[in-house]
C-alpha cells in the first residue's frame, strides 16, 4: 500500500507522440504547456517523418499508476 510511511508510488514510463505539420506540433506543445501538462523543453526537437510537411515530437514522462 502506498499510504505507508516511506512507500513510493508506482511509476511507469509513458511516451507521447505528436505527428503533424511543424506548426501544428509546435502549437500543440504550447497548448499542453498552457494546461500545465509538460514543459516545451521536455519534448524532443521536431524530427522529419519522411512524409511531406510532417514532423514528429516525442515526450517521455513518468506517471503514477497506483
N, C-alpha and C positions, 0 to 999 in steps of 0.2 A: 504494500500500500504506500502511496506517495505522501500520506499525511503523517508519517512517522518522521521524527527529527532526523536530519541527515540524509533522508532519501531524496534522490534526484528524480525528476520526472523523466519518463521515457521520451527519447527524441529520435527522430529519423530524418534522413535527408530526403528532400523533395526538390525536383528541378522543374522550373517553369520555362517554357519555350515560346517565344513570340516570333511569328513569321508574318512578313508583310513588307510594304514599301518602307524605306528608311523613315519617312515622315510619320507613317502610322505607328511604327515600332517606337520611335522616339516619343511620340505623343502618349502612347500607352504607358511607357515607362514613367513619364511625368505625371500621368493620371494616377498610377499606382502609388507614386511618391506623395501626391497630394492627399491620398487616402491613408497615408502613414503605413503603407504596407512594406515598401522597400526603398532604400536609397538608390538614386540613379547610378551611383558609383559601384553598387553591388552587382550590376548586370555586366555581362561580357560586352566587349565592343561589338558593334553590329558586324556580322560576318555574311559575306555573299553566299547564297544558296546555290548559285549557278543558274538560277532562273532569272529571266529579265525582270528588273525592278523589284527584286525580292531579297531581303536580308533576314537574318535571324539573330536574336539575342537570347542569352540563357542566364537565368538566375538560379543559384543553388542556395537553399535555405535549410536550416534545421528546425523542425517543427515538433511540438509536443504531441504525443499520441496516447497519453494516459486519459 
